[in-house]
Amino acid sequence: MSRPVMALAPPRLGPPSRFRTVVWAMMIFLFVNTAVRLGLIAFEADVLNVVPWRMLPILTIGLLYDAAAAAYVVVPFALLALAMPDGAGWRRVHALAACVLFAIALFGLLCVASAEFLFWNEFSSRFNFIAVDYLIYTREVLGNIKESYPVGLLVGAVAALAMVLLLSIRRRIWEAGVADGGTPARRLATGLAILVAPVVSFIAVGDGPRDALATTAARELAGNGYYEFARAFRSNDLDFHAFYRTMPSADAVRQVRSSLIRTSTGTAFTEGAHPIERAIVATGAPRAWNVVLVTMESLGADYVGSFGGKKGLTPNLDRLARGGLQFNQIYATGLRTVRGLEALALSVPPTPGHAVLMRKNNKGLQTMGGVLKGEGYEPIFVYGGFSYFDNMQDFFGGNGYTVVDRTSIARANISHETIWGVADEDLFRQVIREIDARDAAGRKVFVHAMTTSNHRPFTYPAGRVDVPSGSGRDGAVKYADWAIGDFMREAATRGWFERTVFVFVADHTSHGRGRTDLPPENYRVPMLVYMPGMVSPRQVETVGSLIDVAPTMLSLLNISYSSRFFGHDLLAEASSSQRAFMANYLTVGRMENGMVVELLPKRGVRVLDVTTGRELPVEDPKAVRAVRETIAIYQVADAVLRNR
C-alpha cells in the first residue's frame, strides 16, 4: 500500500505581516498632521477657509504633502522590520523595539505639532528658512520659547498625550510586531520597496499643487511642516539667475541705469566699474552733524498713532513726528530684522534667499557707515543682545563699524533683559555713553542702534507704563515708545544734541502675511527724522522703502560721494519714481503705480492690483514695463552681491 503524497505549502508572497508597523506609522503621521492642519484653520478664524470649495483643496493637497513627508518618517520602522530576523524570540524583540520606537515617534510628532502652532503664531506660516536659520541660534530661540511660553507644562502635556495615544494602540502595534517576519528575501523586497518611496516622493512631489491654490493662507495651510522645512533647507539661498526670470545682462544694466537717471538729474555713471556706480554731487557745504539711526523692532505703522495706527500707544513718537519730517509711505523690505538691517546699511533690494548679513560674501560692500567714515565719522552699531546672532558682528564689524553689544554693557547698567537683549532704555543709555566718549574727543559719530523690547516675550522694567510687563505687544510698544521719550529727554541735556540728527524707523512689521504674498499694507512702517531748528517739520508722502533711508540721510547732510546704492533721495529725487521693494521668503517684488510685481521661483511672475489684490494681465503695456524694470533691478542687485 503506497503512502499518501504530502501537499507542499505554497510559498508566501507579499510583504511579511510585521510590516504592518509601517502602515500604522503612516496612519498615525497622517492623522496627526491632518489634525494640525484643521487646528491651524481654526486658529486662523477665517470663514473663507472653511467654505467647501476652499476647504476641500486645502485638505486634499495637504494630504498629498503629508504623504510625501510620511515616506521619510516611516523609514526607521521599515529598517527595523527589515533588520530583525524571524523566529518566536526575535518577533517579541521586534515588537518591543517597535513599541519603543512608536513612543519616541509619537512624542516627536506631537512636539513638532506644538512647534508648528508656536511658529504659526509668530510668523503666520509653516516652517520656512527662518526655522532653518533658527537652528543655528538655539540659545536665543530656545530662550525666547522658555520666556514666552510655559515650556514645562507644554512638554508635560505632550508627553501625557503621547502616552495616551500609545496605550490606545499598543495591542495593535504588539500584534503587528510579533507577526510573521517572512524570509530574508521577502523582508528585503518589502524593505527596499518602502525605502524607494522617499526617492519617488522627492522626484514626483513639487510645489505645483500648493502653488495652484488661490491665496497665501490656503497655500500655507495646505503645506506640511516637515516638507516645508526640507524645502527651505534646500532653497534658502536661491541664485536669482537660476530660479527667476532674467534678461540679457547688458539690457538689465541699461534698464536699471535708466530708472536711476529718471530719479536724479545729471546722473553721471562711472564706466568700467560697478554697473550702477555714479557720482552724487551735493548742492551745498557738508553739514557736520552726528547721526543717530534707531531701528525699532517689529513696529508697524498700525501701532503708531501719528501714522494712522492705534491711538495712545506712542505719545513720544507722535510728538517727535509733529516736530520733524514724517515719512508716511515707507515700506519694509522683508519680515525679519536682518532684512531691515540689510536695506538700511546697504541700500539694496531684498534679493532671494538669505539676507546679505547671513551670507559668506558680506564684506567689502558700500554701506551708509562706510560713506560717513570717509567723511570723518566713526560708524558704530549698537545692539542690546549678543551680536553673533544673525551674523551682525561679522557683517558690521567686517564693513568698518565699531560693534557695541551686550558684552559691552556692564551688569550695573542693566535694569532688565530678555533672551534677545537688554531693555531699550538700557540700550539708549549705552548709546549716550558712546556718543559722550566720542564727542569729548571731538569726533563725529554715526550710531546705528537696534532695539529689542518690542519682541516676544514682551517684558520690560516695571513701573514704566500703565500696561503690565509680559501682557502682550501693546504693552511692549508703549514701553518702547517710553524708552524713546526717555532717551530724547536725556540726550537733550548733552551739548552734542543740537548737532545731531535723529532718525527713527522700524525694521519690519509684526505681521507680513495677508491677502497676497506681498500685501503692501502689512509692510508699511513708521519713519521720522528729528532735529529741531535744523530740519523743518512737514509730512512727506513720497513712496519709498528702507533702501532709501541711506541716500536720503546723506543728501540731508549735503555729502557728495560715489554711490553704489539702489535707493534714492526721498526728499529730492523720488517724485518721478515712487516705488517700494518687498520680499516674503522666496517671493520678491516691487510696488509702483498702483501695481505690485511679484517675482517667484521657477521664473514665475504675477502683477497684482495694490488696492484689491486682484491679478492683472501681464500683457498690459504698463505691466510689461513694470515687470521688465523689476526683473532688471533684482537681477543686477543679485549679480552685484554675488560678485558677478
Buried (B, 14 or more C-beta within 10 A) or exposed (E): EEEEEEEEEEEEEEBBBBBBBBEBBBEBBBEBBBEBBBBBBEEBEBEEBBEEEBBEBBBEBBBBBBBBBBBBBBBBBBBBBBEBEBEEEBBEBBBEBBBEBBBEBBBEBBBBBBBBBBBBEBBBBBBBBBBBBBEBBEEBBEBBBEBBBEEEEBBEEBBEBBEEBBEEBEEEBBBBBBBBBBEEEBBEBBBEEBBEBBEEBBEEBEBEBBBEBEBBBBBBBBBBBBBBBBBBEEBBEBEBEEBBBBEEBEBBBBBBBEBBBBBBEEBEBBEEEEBBBBEBEBEEEEBEBBBBBBBBBBBBBBBBBBBEBEEEBBBBBBBBBEBBBBBBBBBBBBBBBBBBBBBBBBBBBBBBBBBBBBBEEBEEBBBBBBBBBEBEBBBBBBBBBBBBBBBBBBBBBBBBBBBBBBEBBEEEEBBBBBBBBBBBBBBBBBBBBBBEEBBEEEEBBBBBBBBBBBBBBBBBBEEBBEBEBBEEBBBBBBBBBBBBBBBBEBBEEBEBBEBBBBBBBBBBBBBBBBBBBBBBBBBBBBBBBBBBEBBEBEEBEBBBBBBBBBBBBBBBBBBEBBBBBBBBBBBBBBEEBBBBBBBBBBBBBBBBEEBBBBBBBEEBBBBBEBEEBEEBEEEEEEBEEBBBBBBBBBBBBBBBBEEE
